[in-house]
Amino acid sequence: MKGLIYARQSKKEEKENSYSIPAQIKESTDYANAHKIELPYPPIVERGKSGQKIQREGIIQSFNLICKDPELSYYLVTDVDRIGRHEVDPLFFMWLLNYKHVTIIANGREYNITKDPTDVIISAADCYKGYKEGRDIGIRTQRCKRLRFSDGLWVRGVPPEGYYEEIKFFDNGGFIPK
């Protein structure tokens, strides 16, 4: 039995130091060793890449390697949302892997969405969880920007028309209405 490890970390996760690439690789390697899965290829790693779009170099490289080596039978990731965070694209990628007789292993669980409809539901929920988390962060960020703007401060970028930049010595400055 042969497997391939995939690890991805977004720019936001790099700043937070969560889901580090070495931790993902170690977790997947430990699983492979415990289940006697040979890892003939180095892990495929994507640093600073968002999971919102599935068309990433690492995903394409993974799929090409799986197509070239029919003995690869496992695709190891720490969590399904490492593959992608959109609801449909990661499921389609997982279906393609399962169609090629490759089982996805995430969170210590085997996923085979071509054989078990429960895996489709669980995979979709896991991907959606990551998608919703990213969306909620965006909503909170926008809310904070609106609050700062209502206080007369503009967070960054070019100020809206009618505002100018005032630089103060003791604070970060901001944009104040004319």
N, C-alpha and C positions, 0 to 999 in steps of 0.2 A: 504494500500500500504506500503510495506516494502522495505528498501534499505540497501545497504552496501557501505561504503566509503573505497576507496583504495588511499593511498598516498605513493609516492616514491620520494626519493631525492638521487641523485648520489653524489659521493665524491666530484666531481668538483663543483656541485651546493652548497654543504655544505660550501666549501671555499668561494664561491661568495655570500653566504647568500641569494640566490634567490630560489624561489619555496620552502620555508621552509615548513616542515611538519605541524607545527601548522597553518600556513596560508592556506595550502591546505585543512586541516580538517575543518577549520573555513568556508572557501568558500563553501565546499560541505555541511556542516551542515546548513549553512544559506539557501542554495538552498532547502535542504530537509525540513526545517521548513517552508519556504515560500510556498512550494507545498504540505504540509501535508504528507510528506513521513516519516514513522516511521523508526527509526534506532535501531533495537533490538540488534545489535552486536557492539562491539567497532571497530573503524576503523582498517583496516589492513594496517600496516605501514612497509615500507622497507627503511632503512637508509643506505646510502653508496652503493647503488646498481645501476649499469648501466642499461639502458633500451635496450642495444644492444641485449641481450638474453632474450627470453620470459620465459624460464624455471627457474623461480625464486620462492623462497619459498612463497612469498606473493601472487603471481598469482595462484599458486597451491592451497594455502589455500583458496583463494577467490572462486575458482571453486568448491572445495570440499564443502564449506559452501553453495554455491548456489545449488549444487546437493542434499544436505541434507535437505535444507529448500525450498520447492517449493513455499512458499509464498513470497520469495524475488523476487521483480520484477524490481528493479533499482540497477544499479552499478554506483556509483558516483565517478568521478575523475575530477581534475581541468582541465586537458588537455588530449587528446587522447594519446599523446606521453608519459604520465606517465605509460600507459600500456606497451608500447614498442616503440622502435625507428626504428626497421627494417620495411621494407615495408609490408611484408607478414604475419609474425607471429602475430602481434597485430590484424590484420584484421581477421585472423582465430579464435583467442581467442574471438573477438567481435562477430563473426558469431556463435560460440558455445554458448555464453551467449544469443544472440538473439534467437537461436534455443531452448534454455531453457526458452524462454519467458521473458528474462531479458533485459530491455532497458538500454543502456549505456547513462549516462548524463555527458557531458564534455563541458566546456565553456558555460554553461547555455543552451545547445542544446541537444535534444534527438537524439540518433543515433540508427537506427534499420536497419542494412545492409541486413537483410533477406527480408525486405519489400520495401525498397527505394534504388534504385541503386545510387541515388545522394549521399546518406550517405557513400557508398563504396568509391566514388571518394573523398569526403571531408575527410574521415578518412585516406585514403591513403596519401593525400596531407599533412595532419597534422602530420602523423607519419614520412613522408619523410622529412618534414621541420626539425624535431628534429634530424633525422639521418644525414642530410646534415650539420646541425650546428656542430654536433660532428665531422664529417669528416673534415670540414673546419678548426676547431680548431687543429686537428691533422696535417693538411697540414701546417698551420702557425707555429706550434711548430717545425716541421721538417725543415722548411725553416730557422728559427732562429738558430737551431742547426748547419745547414750547414754554415751559415754566421759566427757564432762563430768559427767553425772549420777552416774556411778559414782564420780567423784572428789568427790562432794558438792556439785557446782555445778549449778544449773539455768540453762539458756541464756536463756530469756525466757518471758514470759507468767506465768500464775498457777502458783505452785509446787504440786506434788502434795500431797495431804493428808499431814500428818506432817512437813512441811518448813516452814521459816520463812525470811524474807529477812534476811541479815546484811549490813550495809554496812560495808565497811572503808575506811579513809582512803587507803591506798596502792595499792589495786587496784580492779578493777571490782565487787568483791563477788560475791555469788552466793547460792544457796540451800543451806543447810547443814542436815543432819538434826537434829531435836530430840534 
